[in-house]
Structure formats: C-alpha cells, structure tokens
Amino acid sequence: MAKYNRLKSSRSAVIKSKLNYPVIDTDVHTNDFTPALEDYIANYGGSRLVDALRKAESSRLNSKAKGKDWYEQTPEERQYYRTIRSPWWARVTRNTLDLATYTLPELFYERQAEQGSDYSVLFPNNVLAPAGASNDTRQALQRAINHYHADLYRKYSDRLTVVAGIPMNTPQEAIEELEFAVKTLGLKVANIPGGVKRPIRAIADKYPAEEYPEIARYASYIDFYGIDSEYDYDPFWAKVVELGVPVTTHYGSQGWTGRSSISNYMNNHIGHFADGSQAFAKALFFGGVTKRFPKLRVGMLEGGADWGAHVYIHLVDRFSKRSLNGLQNYNPDLANSHELYELFLKFGAELLEGYSLSKEELTRSVLGSSFTRFSRSPVGSELEDFAAAGIESIEDIRDRWVNSFFFGSESDDRTIASAFNNRANPLNVKINAIYSSDVGHWDVPDLTDPLAESWDLVQEGVLSEDDFQAYVFGNPYKFYTEANPDFFQGTVIESKVARSLKVESLEQNLVSV
C-alpha cells in the first residue's frame, strides 16, 4: 500500500520541522470500527457482552426519561422531566479524510508527521463505556475492550500508545483490571472515570431502585475516591505507583447544578471538564492521596490548565486563613468579653437601653450563630480541612498539587497563560500544562491545525518559546516518565531525546574548548 503523505499542505508540519525537540500529544480520540469491535467482543465473551456494550453506550450518550431520549420528547416532556440537552454532532464528518484517520490506525500512524506530532496517546471513544454496564458484565466487557485496543495498536507502539480503561466502582475491581491491562496486555496509561455515582443509602433503603427508578436516578452522590468515600482506594493508588502507571481522566460535569439546561448544549458544556476534574483533584488533595503517594501522577484532560493555577492560588490563600493557627482568629472562645462590654458601653449605650445583660450574655448575643448554630464546636481533626492533606506550609501545597497533577490544555486555549504565569502563582511555580490536541472531537475540524494553533500563541505573546517547549514536550515527558522512567523505551521519543542529549553534550564540549 502506498504511503499517504501531504506534508507540504500542513502548517503544523512546517512548524514541527523547525523544533529541536519532540512533540508529545497527550490526548487523541480515536473511533472504533463497530463491526470489528463487536465481533471481537462476541468472540471474547459471547453476544451477551455485545448487548451489554450497546446498552452501556446508549445509556452514556443519551439522557432519557420514561425510555425516551431528548430528541424523542416534546418540549413539554423535556420541561416536565427536566431532560438535559445531550451533545449532538460531536464528530468531524465533512472532513472525510480525518473521519477515516481517527478510525484507521494505519492511516493515523502515517499522518502523524502531517499533524506535527512524534508520539500520541490515544483514547478510543468507548474505552470507558463499560463503566455504565451492570455489575455482572462490567469487568468482562472492560477486559474485552482493552484487549481489542491492545491488539489493534500494538504494531504502532513506537509512536502510538492506547490507554487502558479502568472501572473504579470498587478498589478491588480497579486493581484487577489495572493488573490485567499492564501485566497481560502491556498497556501503559490508565484512563479512569473521575468519579462514580452512588446511591444515597438513606434514600435507597427507603426507596429501592428496582421499585422507584425515577427516585434512584436523582438520589445519588458522586464518589471522587479521595475524600468521603465508602471505600478505601489507597490499595488502588498503591498499585498504580507500584506498576508505574500515569493516570488520566476526562471527567465532565454536564448535568450538575448550573449545567443542566434542557435546551442548550453549550450552556452545559463550557467549563464542564474543568469543574469535573477540579472536584476529582481536590478530593485527592484534601483526602491526603497525593501526600501518601507522592509518586502518583494524574493527568486531567480537556479542561484546560488555568483552573489548576487558580485552585493552587486559592489553596495557598485559604491555608493562611484556615490553618490551625489562622483559625484562632475565628475561635469564639477567644472573644474578649470584657473589652466587648466596654466598647458597647462607650459606643452602643442606646442599643443596650432596656437590656440587662452580663458580659458573657452580651458576648453570646453578639456572636449569635457562632454559638447557637451547632450543638457543639468542632474538635480535633474536625477543625482543620487541611489536616488529612498533611499541609504545614505552602511548600507542602506546591508539592502535593503542582507536582502531582498535570493539566491537559487544548491547542487554541488562551487561558493557558495562567498556568505559566509564575509571577502570579505562589512560590513562582508554573503549572504542568500538557499539550492535548483533542483530535477526533468537534473542536478540531482539521487534525493538522492544533500544533500550529499552539504556536500562534507564541507569536501573539501568550506563551514564551520556553513555555511552548514545556507545553508540547517537557511537561508531557515529565508526566509519563516520573510515573514510569521506562515509559518511552523503544519509542521514537527515546531515540530523539538520546540524540538531542548527545548534540547538547557535543555543543557544551565545543564551547568549553
């Protein structure tokens, strides 16, 4: 078969040719050829698994009420059931070449140079579909899908790697599928849902889901694994670190409060990946996961990187006010009753007229809800929200937020400037923004555009050239190799980095001579 090549027509390829470092794309969405996938799954586990996949896919893609999705309902039904507007036309279709490219592994492999990338991490669009399957089929279906993708992309492993979908319903299930994906299939990156929806037991016990499905649909909460979980996920995080696996997620918040429009998809979409990933990341931070597992590396994709900076800033700001020392400013026991009484006598005599209050009674009246809202004051670990995270200084916040988390930012996202603004970020740090093209989704009409769009940010002064290098190479390389030093072994990245280091060493020797 003749190789496909039209490099001359790609602006990204021209830019790439001028760079002296590789480009690592951390987020490419591929599309499975359904007949081949379903045949593979049928051979793997029978038609029952195929039915489970179809059901899970339908449930994931459509918001339904009374068995009818948004498009089947009348406007009156949408209002009555508050059916959330679902995404539609989410794939590039008019660009037929791209449609084929992210469906055919060989074609994508051949067009990587045209895209301007040396290495890409692939996220098949249904890799986490099994998360919506029933308990009796979920693991088998996830295993079949991961096995299919491992087989499909194995021969392209020098420049492509496909993620393993890992269900997180329980820590044990997650561990089993992670071990199978890594040890048996040789997959290197885990893709997890950023949260699992669970029933509120106080309601579920009274209104069982099988009898009251409509109540069960809404009477739930999201378990983000790191804080307030019914399960201990530490064994899973320990296994992740032991196996050297970087963890990724595309966790959205469509359907959450403020993102539940029944008519407007964009209203529900803008910012939803950032909000979903923020909830997940804060749970890991405040739950102490990044303290207990400092080698854990987590990449949150499609949400941009600016939220990583502003949460970091807010963590530092709030710690100064809500640490154990800072909290003493608000301790009602430290209010000086004598001083308060004297001030009232001097400046509030009219207000006190007709009241006969002791100093203590006056203090309680002024403090009001601080004394009366709760049956008792918080004690011990209840006092400090930063306790489980083990934060004793702002340097601890840096180490457990900035070092642990990486933030997927799309090529035309100008808010990335916040991530690299070390003048605003405490301790002069830069947030780990990583190049995530999002090829395969509607926001990339042409897969040859993203790298060039990112370089436009340099020309417009949004990014410096050094920040651009960190964004498309340095930070992605750090993300994968800090989790697994051998991540790029046998790939084009290994050879290009080795060649670059050799050239750098030669240049330094020439300068010294």
C-alpha angles and dihedrals in degrees: 000000000000115000117250113234134159101151094147091068095053120092089192092057090053091051092046091054089062096052121095093205134059125263118230117196109203098189126045120151117215130190124225121226096243100214091053094045094048092047089052092049091047090053089046100050112351134258090303090072092049090053089049091053093050092049093047092048092050092049092048096049101041132058104213139187123187089355095301124110124220094271093051093052128086119237087255092054092048090053093045095049096029089230109190117236108252127215116267135187090019097158133074106248110154088061092069094178091060091044088058093040098061090043098049115059095201093053093048090048090053093047097050092097089052088051091051097240132124097191133016135193110215129215112191107213094238098041091115098034090110089067086080095049125104121271093255095055106027101090096042091048093047090049092050093050093047090048091050093052093045090054094043097052103029096101091054095053096120089073107010135051126181122214126240116235110228120194112218102195090120131005092240093053090048092050093049094051093043092053092047092048095048104033100035104027100030095230116158109195128057121214113197136175108255091229144005122228111231133180120257098244096211088061098034092054091055096038109031113209094235090058100034107031094161092056091046089053092065105023096083143102133207120250109211092186097231103071136025093002123154086221134059105237095179092101088058094049089047090054091048090055093043092054093042096237123160109220122221135183140181097200118173136186105211107145094032120118108294091021100068105095113155092208112029125063095186090055088057096040109050109096096355096122090050093050094046094048091044091058090049095046095046090051090055091046100045091039089059095242093130089047094052093041107036091166093058111114119197126185119198111197139204094014098092125237103262093084089057088059097045094047089050090051092047092048091055093044094049095044090061089056102033104039116112090266094045093048091065087077087070100038106125091206089066096058108117105234093189095052092044091051092051092050091051091051091051101041106015106044093126091050091052094047110121094017125102106198133160119226090259093049091049091051092050090049092052094045090048111160092021086072103027107036095077133040089234141358119264115266137196115345090359087074100061125053090192094056100095090046088056094228114172099152140014087256087065089055090052092049095047099041110026097037096044102044134064123190124215110221123186121234100255096040106123092186087078086089088079091060092056096040098109090170090068099034114085116256088017094274129154120224117240101255112178128198109256112171095185089212110179096043130093095261090068108060091172122030091210092064108069102077091046090049090053091050088052087065088060093050090048092051096247092116132024119230089251091053090048090054090049090048099050099031120000099054097040089048090050092048095056100034097045086058093041120009089199095051095115097039110137094012133111088254091063093052095043094049091048091050091047092051090049092052091046091051091049092051091050090051091051091051092050090050 
